[in-house]
Amino acid sequence: MALMITDECINCDVCEPECPNEAISQGEEIYQIDPNLCTQCVGHFDTPQCIEVCPVDCIIPDPNHPENDDQLRAKYERLTSPA
């Protein structure tokens, strides 16, 4: 499933540059993750890089966007395939 950033986010700016899919952007108050771009780093890394660097542990699975590993892999392939 895609990830989401909770309101515990302190806007420290470390997660955004770590995302290989550019799914993280600054929202009105806190950073946000675009579920259409988030693959939990499947295809890029073994673990989600945003979670690895988050100092306040505010990045969690998004219950509104359930996806299994096969679906995340398919999303990665769609996002990285040549146009």
Backbone as CSV, one residue per row, in Angstrom:
resi,resn,N_x,N_y,N_z,CA_x,CA_y,CA_z,C_x,C_y,C_z
1,MET,0.836,-1.182,0.000,0.000,0.000,0.000,0.871,1.231,0.000
2,ALA,0.321,2.276,-0.530,1.052,3.547,-0.532,1.263,3.992,0.917
3,LEU,2.175,4.911,1.081,2.449,5.453,2.407,1.784,6.804,2.551
4,MET,1.660,7.260,3.788,1.133,8.590,4.064,1.926,9.214,5.197
5,ILE,1.871,10.522,5.265,2.567,11.262,6.312,1.520,11.801,7.273
6,THR,1.704,11.509,8.551,0.742,11.942,9.566,1.025,13.374,10.008
7,ASP,0.117,13.907,10.805,0.276,15.291,11.251,1.368,15.465,12.300
8,GLU,2.087,14.401,12.635,3.271,14.543,13.491,4.472,15.070,12.711
9,CYS,4.329,15.204,11.393,5.410,15.712,10.539,5.899,17.067,11.064
10,ILE,7.231,17.222,11.114,7.816,18.473,11.599,8.424,19.295,10.451
11,ASN,8.110,18.911,9.208,8.612,19.628,8.024,10.134,19.764,8.020
12,CYS,10.803,18.686,8.314,12.267,18.734,8.403,12.941,18.661,7.027
13,ASP,12.197,18.358,6.001,12.685,18.347,4.618,13.588,17.170,4.252
14,VAL,13.716,16.150,5.083,14.638,15.063,4.735,13.998,13.982,3.860
15,CYS,12.692,13.818,3.905,12.050,12.737,3.154,11.934,13.029,1.665
16,GLU,11.611,14.257,1.316,11.327,14.596,-0.086,12.447,14.200,-1.048
17,PRO,13.695,14.566,-0.789,14.745,14.203,-1.746,15.075,12.712,-1.781
18,GLU,14.636,11.955,-0.788,14.929,10.521,-0.740,14.004,9.696,-1.622
19,CYS,12.870,10.241,-2.020,11.867,9.479,-2.769,12.278,9.321,-4.232
20,PRO,12.515,8.086,-4.686,12.943,7.881,-6.071,11.826,8.146,-7.090
21,ASN,10.580,8.163,-6.633,9.445,8.383,-7.535,8.923,9.815,-7.489
22,GLU,9.567,10.656,-6.710,9.126,12.042,-6.526,7.662,12.112,-6.081
23,ALA,7.288,11.204,-5.185,5.911,11.138,-4.681,5.670,12.080,-3.511
24,ILE,6.727,12.600,-2.923,6.593,13.442,-1.735,6.734,14.915,-2.124
25,SER,5.798,15.717,-1.631,5.851,17.157,-1.887,5.337,17.906,-0.666
26,GLN,5.648,19.188,-0.616,5.185,20.022,0.496,3.705,20.317,0.308
27,GLY,2.914,19.997,1.304,1.496,20.328,1.285,1.270,21.672,1.939
28,GLU,0.018,21.977,2.251,-0.289,23.268,2.883,0.360,23.407,4.249
29,GLU,0.323,22.325,5.033,0.898,22.390,6.387,2.057,21.428,6.593
30,ILE,1.959,20.245,6.009,2.998,19.223,6.170,3.278,18.597,4.809
31,TYR,4.312,17.787,4.760,4.597,17.060,3.525,3.486,16.055,3.267
32,GLN,3.315,15.711,1.993,2.301,14.735,1.610,2.889,13.775,0.589
33,ILE,2.267,12.602,0.488,2.714,11.575,-0.445,1.595,11.319,-1.444
34,ASP,1.934,11.380,-2.732,0.969,11.082,-3.790,0.857,9.564,-3.902
35,PRO,-0.307,8.985,-3.568,-0.444,7.530,-3.602,-0.316,6.950,-5.007
36,ASN,-0.507,7.774,-6.025,-0.357,7.296,-7.399,1.103,7.131,-7.799
37,LEU,2.000,7.722,-7.028,3.430,7.633,-7.319,4.198,6.786,-6.311
38,CYS,3.628,6.568,-5.144,4.328,5.832,-4.082,4.295,4.329,-4.331
39,THR,5.484,3.723,-4.361,5.606,2.269,-4.486,6.272,1.668,-3.252
40,GLN,6.394,2.424,-2.187,7.152,2.022,-0.995,8.576,1.643,-1.375
41,CYS,9.080,2.275,-2.415,10.424,2.064,-2.955,10.619,0.689,-3.594
42,VAL,9.527,-0.060,-3.793,9.622,-1.335,-4.511,10.236,-1.053,-5.876
43,GLY,11.207,-1.862,-6.259,11.902,-1.681,-7.521,13.134,-0.806,-7.406
44,HIS,13.223,-0.032,-6.346,14.374,0.849,-6.141,15.228,0.396,-4.954
45,PHE,14.579,0.162,-3.822,15.274,-0.176,-2.571,14.523,-1.289,-1.836
46,ASP,15.173,-1.892,-0.865,14.544,-2.947,-0.071,13.564,-2.397,0.956
47,THR,13.755,-1.148,1.364,12.875,-0.528,2.352,12.523,0.887,1.900
48,PRO,11.368,1.396,2.319,11.004,2.764,1.964,12.014,3.759,2.539
49,GLN,12.625,4.523,1.668,13.682,5.440,2.085,13.166,6.583,2.946
50,CYS,11.940,7.027,2.717,11.390,8.108,3.534,11.252,7.665,4.992
51,ILE,10.834,6.425,5.199,10.713,5.905,6.560,12.096,5.812,7.211
52,GLU,13.085,5.413,6.427,14.447,5.273,6.948,14.997,6.589,7.493
53,VAL,14.669,7.708,6.833,15.260,8.987,7.236,14.378,9.836,8.147
54,CYS,13.115,9.480,8.297,12.191,10.298,9.090,12.582,10.291,10.574
55,PRO,12.870,11.462,11.142,13.296,11.509,12.541,12.152,11.384,13.552
56,VAL,10.904,11.502,13.105,9.782,11.446,14.053,8.826,10.283,13.767
57,ASP,9.186,9.399,12.864,8.367,8.217,12.555,6.921,8.575,12.233
58,CYS,6.729,9.528,11.327,5.374,9.964,10.991,4.900,9.431,9.637
59,ILE,5.620,8.483,9.059,5.241,7.924,7.762,4.754,6.498,7.982
60,ILE,3.505,6.274,7.593,2.840,4.996,7.856,2.130,4.507,6.591
61,PRO,1.739,3.222,6.562,0.929,2.741,5.436,-0.400,3.497,5.375
62,ASP,-0.824,3.835,4.173,-2.064,4.573,3.962,-3.222,3.586,3.854
63,PRO,-4.099,3.542,4.859,-5.196,2.570,4.836,-6.197,2.812,3.702
64,ASN,-6.162,3.993,3.105,-7.068,4.301,1.998,-6.550,3.815,0.651
65,HIS,-5.323,3.300,0.625,-4.721,2.834,-0.622,-4.038,1.483,-0.420
66,PRO,-4.823,0.442,-0.133,-4.223,-0.884,0.073,-3.681,-1.462,-1.234
67,GLU,-2.449,-1.920,-1.201,-1.815,-2.551,-2.363,-0.898,-3.652,-1.862
68,ASN,-0.855,-4.750,-2.591,0.080,-5.810,-2.225,1.384,-5.614,-3.000
69,ASP,2.357,-6.464,-2.749,3.670,-6.315,-3.375,3.587,-6.387,-4.901
70,ASP,2.727,-7.263,-5.427,2.587,-7.374,-6.880,2.030,-6.087,-7.481
71,GLN,1.085,-5.471,-6.807,0.517,-4.214,-7.290,1.555,-3.086,-7.222
72,LEU,2.347,-3.058,-6.156,3.405,-2.051,-6.041,4.451,-2.245,-7.142
73,ARG,4.795,-3.485,-7.432,5.760,-3.785,-8.501,5.198,-3.330,-9.854
74,ALA,3.903,-3.598,-10.104,3.276,-3.174,-11.360,3.262,-1.649,-11.472
75,LYS,3.002,-0.957,-10.365,3.026,0.506,-10.373,4.442,1.000,-10.688
76,TYR,5.437,0.397,-10.058,6.836,0.754,-10.333,7.141,0.590,-11.820
77,GLU,6.714,-0.531,-12.401,6.986,-0.776,-13.815,6.301,0.239,-14.711
78,ARG,5.077,0.630,-14.360,4.366,1.672,-15.123,5.097,3.009,-15.037
79,LEU,5.550,3.328,-13.830,6.206,4.618,-13.617,7.576,4.712,-14.281
80,THR,8.253,3.597,-14.435,9.615,3.630,-14.944,9.738,3.168,-16.389
81,SER,8.655,2.735,-16.995,8.744,2.276,-18.384,8.852,3.479,-19.319
82,PRO,9.610,3.318,-20.401,9.736,4.419,-21.354,8.383,4.751,-21.974
83,ALA,8.162,6.006,-22.212,6.863,6.460,-22.753,6.686,6.067,-24.202
